[in-house]
Amino acid sequence: PSRAFCAPGVGEPPSMCLWRNFAGEARGRPGWRRAGAGISDFSRNARAHGFDFYRFDAGDAASYGAMKGERYDVIIDDGSHASLHQQTALAELWGALKPGGLFVVEDLQWQPPADRIPEPVPKTASILERNLVVDAAHPHAAAFAVIKDELARPPAVFYESYFKAGGRPDVPKIAVLVKAGPGAAAALDKLPLGAATK
């Protein structure tokens, strides 16, 4: 069956090479359909690495439109890393994730400089560790309620020391959400959930 992968925020050649290899070509398997997205126009790089490319602004919900029209097995948010933008990506792209698919949020530990942070919201890691429970006033409260109902298990948040020798064990690094449905059990079996907080 056809498999598809989307990485908002991936546009530069090193990232595209990494994700192209992840998506199968380097292992001699049929490659997945790949899509990258970014605020800058990396469409030429994308074509050279076999990616579809979408221009988008992580903070502008309307700019996710083209990506939302597709269906993906894996979505990896590697965008601006601002908490509101991570949460907007999750809210906007969850519906494009196939049942049993993985939604990965990278770089939970990093935030842009204070003068570039959009409206304040709780840090993404804290929301995920609370299983997407937010105040009713949160801009994505309704979307998070739907996502919570569609999860195969609570989000798994991994800490920095799991990925890097000498990393701080109290710094969240990456989160993985698995959408319920066919394939969810197989996806969960492959995750090192013993290293996650939940």
C-alpha atoms as one frame of an Amber mdcrd trajectory, in Angstrom:
protein
   0.000   0.000   0.000   1.047   3.563  -0.621   2.633   5.276   2.392   2.985
   8.988   2.896   5.028  11.233   5.127   4.764  14.972   5.843   7.271  17.182
   7.643   6.178  20.789   8.226   9.321  22.845   8.739  11.543  20.585   6.623
  12.852  22.437   3.611  16.637  22.626   3.698  18.693  19.901   1.945  20.190
  18.202   5.064  16.742  17.649   6.541  15.367  16.442   3.242  18.221  13.929
   2.852  17.595  12.598   6.352  13.851  12.194   5.849  14.257  10.788   2.334
  16.426   8.050   3.861  13.877   7.476   6.640  11.163   7.116   4.038  12.800
   4.090   2.473  14.845   4.946  -0.592  18.233   4.328   0.999  17.162   0.901
   2.235  16.138  -0.379  -1.178  12.439  -0.345  -0.312   9.913   1.540  -2.377
  10.031   5.130  -1.188   7.111   6.788   0.513   5.338   9.776  -0.961   7.034
  12.660   0.839   5.982  16.227   1.543   7.894  19.044   3.163   6.683  22.507
   4.075   8.170  25.800   5.135   7.739  29.529   5.312  10.574  29.984   2.788
  10.397  28.657  -0.755  12.435  25.450  -0.786  10.482  23.955  -3.679  13.595
  23.544  -5.863  15.387  21.601  -3.094  12.226  19.609  -2.491  11.937  18.505
  -6.120  15.621  17.464  -6.141  14.956  15.160  -3.170  11.630  13.790  -4.387
   9.431  15.844  -2.050   6.236  17.699  -2.707   6.594  21.125  -1.124   4.022
  23.398   0.493   4.573  27.001   1.518   3.036  27.674   4.910   3.300  29.860
   7.988   3.169  27.761  11.159   1.119  30.431  12.933  -1.463  30.910  10.157
  -4.115  28.179  10.255  -5.310  29.067   6.742  -1.893  28.256   5.251  -2.211
  24.555   6.178  -4.980  24.067   3.611  -3.043  22.191   0.913  -1.406  19.832
   3.414  -4.773  19.093   5.030  -6.070  17.834   1.681  -3.653  14.877   1.774
  -3.478  11.778   4.008  -0.274  10.774   5.793   1.067   7.776   7.733   3.595
   9.960   9.575   3.620  13.685  10.309   6.720  15.200  11.924   6.358  18.797
  13.097   9.774  20.410  12.779   8.493  23.954  12.257   9.154  27.111  14.256
   9.142  25.253  17.620   7.109  28.017  19.285   4.523  26.283  21.469   1.540
  27.990  19.815   2.835  26.990  16.373   3.379  23.370  17.470  -0.152  23.303
  18.847  -1.581  24.898  15.692   0.167  22.275  13.539  -1.274  19.484  15.680
  -4.770  20.986  15.578  -4.679  21.645  11.832  -2.960  18.478  10.587  -4.343
  15.778  12.900  -7.235  15.225  10.490  -4.728  14.522   7.685  -3.165  11.687
   9.711  -4.341   8.210   8.729  -5.742   5.898  11.417  -2.824   4.125  13.074
  -0.495   6.961  12.011   2.182   8.742  14.036   2.292  12.475  14.793   5.707
  13.535  16.106   6.429  16.922  17.703  10.125  17.776  17.789  12.168  20.153
  19.928   9.788  20.558  22.837  12.668  21.938  24.894  13.362  24.983  22.677
  11.426  28.222  22.273  12.219  31.145  19.958  13.554  34.370  21.479  10.948
  36.195  23.592  10.396  38.909  20.966   9.407  36.228  18.398   7.035  34.171
  20.547   3.389  34.465  19.486   0.582  34.773  22.000   1.446  32.876  25.152
   0.004  29.398  25.662   1.170  26.596  27.965   4.259  24.799  26.683   3.397
  21.979  24.307   5.116  19.356  26.486   2.959  20.244  29.488  -0.234  20.018
  27.416   0.777  16.627  26.014   1.727  15.312  29.447  -1.790  16.301  30.602
  -3.244  14.270  27.698  -4.313  17.405  25.775  -6.437  18.817  28.599  -6.497
  22.614  28.271  -8.640  25.509  29.483 -11.744  26.197  27.418 -10.191  29.552
  26.419  -7.225  27.871  24.698  -7.339  28.631  20.936  -7.278  24.891  20.104
  -9.410  23.517  22.949 -12.079  22.083  20.632  -9.532  20.444  18.312  -7.625
  18.964  21.253 -10.826  17.404  22.615 -11.331  15.628  19.277  -7.679  14.527
  19.121  -7.799  13.185  22.674 -10.767  10.989  21.711  -8.885   9.658  18.668
  -5.626   8.716  20.433  -4.581   5.065  20.658  -2.885   5.910  24.000  -1.903
   9.091  25.864   0.913  11.056  24.161   4.406   9.716  24.863   6.853  12.479
  25.831  10.534  11.577  25.724  13.197  13.485  27.600  16.500  14.786  26.316
  18.729  12.274  28.082  17.049   9.458  26.139  18.419  10.869  22.873  21.706
  12.447  23.950  24.391  11.245  26.331  24.668  13.735  29.160  21.305  15.314
  28.362  19.206  16.638  31.217  16.578  14.123  32.338  14.131  16.930  33.161
  14.006  18.509  29.675  11.240  17.263  27.328  12.579  16.703  23.826  10.114
  14.924  21.559   6.548  13.619  21.696   4.791  10.890  19.743   1.022  10.651
  19.349  -0.531   7.545  17.780  -3.928   7.802  16.131  -6.306   4.955  16.944
  -7.273   2.606  14.142  -5.745  -0.157  12.003  -1.988  -0.202  12.447  -1.976
   1.492  15.865  -0.970  -1.676  17.728   1.978  -2.261  15.383   3.078   1.363
  15.771   2.875   1.138  19.558   4.923  -2.074  19.556   7.789  -0.235  17.825
   7.911   2.725  20.233  10.293   2.552  23.214   7.470   3.550  25.566   9.402
   2.501  28.649  11.560   5.594  28.099   8.563   7.937  27.916   6.828   9.739
  30.745   3.417   8.271  29.964
